[in-house]
Amino acid sequence: MDRVDQIFLKMLNYNSVSLGCTDSPYKISKDIIQAGLVGPTLPIMRHLRDFIMTQDENRMIVFNDKHGTAIAILNTTRVSLDGSRTIDWTEIPLRPHMVELPGGSEMTNPVWVTTYRQL
């Protein structure tokens, strides 16, 4: 297990807030999420970009779907010289019992979003 995966597992134990579920027109991928964060036309993507870009604390956003994919964006690695942080990404296959989350049964392509903060 590499360092980013270890940090991901550690961050799951910190304060989390589920932002809910939405029906996505796309199957989630790193490229789709990056495009949404770079040029945020949707208010939620602008909010998520602002959330993850903090320099004050460790933060993570997890997107997961019914196909058994979870993509995490981590802002946890501090560059010691200037205090800035680097953004890491990891994709995690979910176990089948984790895929059936509430709220998505009536949607075609439900995507759940959860944020994590280490205060």
N, C-alpha and C positions, 0 to 999 in steps of 0.2 A: 504494500500500500504506500503510495507516495505522500508527500507532505500535504498537498492540497486536500487529498481525501481524508487524512487524519484531522486536519483543521475543520473540514466539513462535519465530521462525526462529533467533534468537540463542540462546535457551534450549535448543534441540535439540542444541547442541554441548556442553552441560555434562553433569555426572554424571547418568546415568539408571539407573533400576531398574524392570524390568518386574515388575508385581505379578501378572501372569498374565491368564488369560481366564476369564470366567464366562458362563453362559447367562442372559441377562437376560429377564425377563418383559415388558419394555418396549423400544421403539425409543428409543435415547438422544436426549435433547433437553436444552436448558439448564434447562427447567422441572423435568424429572424429576430431574436431577442436583442442582439446588438444593434440591428437596424432600428428597432423601436426605441432603444435608449439613446442612440446618437442623434436621431432626428425626431424627437418625440412629438408626434402630432396628437396623440391621445394624452389627456391630462394624467392618467394613471402612470404612463411611462415616464413622464416628466417628474412626477412625484417619486417614482422608484429610482430614477437617475439621481435626483437630489439626495434621497435616502442613502444610497450606496456610496456616494462621493464624499462622505464626511471624513475628517481626519482625527476626530476626537475619540472614537471607539471602534471596536471590531463589529462589523455588520455583515449580514448575508441575506440574499433573496433566493428563494427556491421556487421554481416553476415546475409543476408536475402535471402529467396528463394521464388519460385512461389507457394509453398504449404502453405504460410501464416505463416512461422516461421521466427523469428528474434532472433539471439543469440548475446548478447553483452558481451564483455570482458572489464572490467573497472579497471583502475589503478588510483583510486581516494582516497583511504583511507590511510592516512599517519600515521605511527606509531611514536608517538611523541618523544620517547626516542632516537632513532637512525636515524630518518628521512626516514627509508625504507617504502615501500608501500606494501599493500596486493592486490592481484588480486581477483576481484569479478566477478561473472558470473550471467547473468540473461537471461531468455528466455521469449520473448514477442510475443503473438499472434498478427498478423497484421490484420488490417481491409482489406476487399476484395479490395477496391480501391487502397491500397498501394502495393498490390501484383504485379500488372501489371506495371512493371518498364521497361524502354526502353532497347533494346538490347537483350532480352532473348527469343523473339518469335520463333527464329529458333533453339534454344537449347533444349535438352531433360530435363536437370536439371540445369537451370541457378541459379547461386549464385552471389549476389551483395555484394561488400565489400566497406564499408565507414569508414573512420577514423575521429575522433574528437579530438580536442586539446583545452584545456583551457589555453591560454597564460597569 
